[in-house]
Amino acid sequence: MNVSKKANLIKALLLAVSVAAIGLVAGCTSGLAEPFDMSNLYYEYDTVSDGDGEYILITKHIASQSDVKIPDTIYGIPVREIADSVFADDETIKSVTFGKNMRCIGSNAFGNCKNLQSITFNVSMSDIGEYAFTKCTSLKSVTLPDQLNSVGRGAFYGCKSLEEISVPQSLKKIGGRAFTDTAWLRVLSKEKTVTVGDGILIAYNGDKTEIKLSNNIKCISGAFAGNKFITSVSLKNGITAVGDMAFMGCSSLQEINIPSTVTEIGGNAFYGCTSVKRLVIPENVQSIGADAFTDCSAAIFVKEGSYAEKYCAENGLDCFASK
């Protein structure tokens, strides 16, 4: 069925439901039937359970809308998540408003929605999944919600018209290249370092080959990815994450220290670091992302019994363990 026929069918269905609803109200007592939840007509979804009870995961968009409004509930069950690629490539969409219960947006959920101009988040949103709004080229401004915990890799990548991004100070985690190729980041490229949220370094634009980061940096996210010139990096105590794509492709990097305060090493963090001689992974590290050390020449030193030793064993990496 083509788009216009599907749209006409939906309109006819909505009209029929409205007429039926009026008939119920006019001819029946209120206790005989619940009001029909029309948001159900726009989506396919799964009902999922976790420790907080049942919630709705939207899995498919079945009717095009220019103004998408994600409902608070469907049949009384809170709508909390959108699955991967649900609205991807839909050029009808001009605005999106998320309901008050929405917490997580899946990977590529609105990717390549070229006419999307406006996004309204709710205050309880916790996570934007990877590439969620990538290549939404008409998007000009975004205000991220105050309660947001993380923005995934490439979330706004390629949003070329995106000039204003309000990032909450409480934000602790940003995936690599989350804002790459946006007008906002191009303006900030005049600064040597770009730090947002709670001490997250997302870009280094300087020309030094030996880097000493300041004490206020708590996380590095894609900041040095693709830098072919840096040779050494000094990290200060207080940094907690060498994050997603932090030093990916830094082929001239030879020396870097990882302080004991680091608890997380992100995916692709040292991918392609072909000149690094030695990496000492602190025993406090409790999370290491996929391909963190792929095509990295470093000898990896870990503590016996540590998470890092287990990671190396599970991923077929040779490492040197000490007590």
C-alpha positions, 0 to 999 in steps of 0.5 A: 500500500502506498503512503497516500492510501495508508494515510487515508486509511488512518484518517478514515479509521480515526474518524470512525473511532471518533464517531464510535466514541461519541456514540458510546458517550452519548448512549452508554454510561461511563462505566461500560467502556474505556476511552479509545487510546488513539495513539495506538493507531500510529505505532506498533509496540511491545510491552516490556517488564523490568524492575519498575514494572511494565512499559511500552517499547515503540518498535514501528511507526505505521503512519506518517506524521509531520508533528510526531508526539510520543504519548505519555502512555498507551492504554495506561502503560507508560511509553519509555523507549523507542527501538532502533531505526523506528522513524529513520529516513522519514522526510515527512517529520518536522517536529518531535515531542517526547512524552513525560515517561520517555527515557531512552531513544534507540540507535538511528531512531530518527536518523536521516529525517532531513526535514526535522526542525524541532525536538522537545525532550522531557525532563526525565529523559536519561539516554539518547542511543547511538546515531539517534538524530544523525544527518537531520540536516534541517535541525538548527537548535537542541536543548538537552534535558537536565536529567540526561545521563548520556548522549550516544556515539554520533547522536547528532553527527552530520546535523550540518545546520545545528547551530545551538546546543544546550548541554546540561552541566550534569551530563557525564557521558558523550559518545565519540563524534556525537556532535561532529559536522555540526555548525555548533562544533565548527564555531567552537573549533576556534578554541583549543579544547572544547569541554561540555557537561561534567568535564567531558572533553569532546574536541582538541583543536590545538597543534601541540604534539605533547599534551597535558590535560587540565585537572577539570577533565573527567572524561575524554570522548573522541577528542583526539580521534584521527589526530596523526600528530600527538606523540604523548598525553599526560592525564591527571588524577581525577579523570574517570573515563578514557571514553569512546573513540578517545584516541582512535587512529592516533598513529603517532601516539607513543606514550600515555598514562592512565591514572588509577582514578579511571574506571572506564575505557570506551569502545575504540579508545586506542584503536589503531594506536600503532606507535604506543609502546606500553599501556598500564590498565589500573585495577579500578577499571570496571568497563572496557568497550568493544575494540578498545585495543584493536590494532594497537601495538602496546604491551598491555599490563594488568593486575591479576584478577582484575576486570582488565585481565578478564577482558584481555582473556575473553578478547584474545589479547596478550597481557602481562599480569602482576600481583 
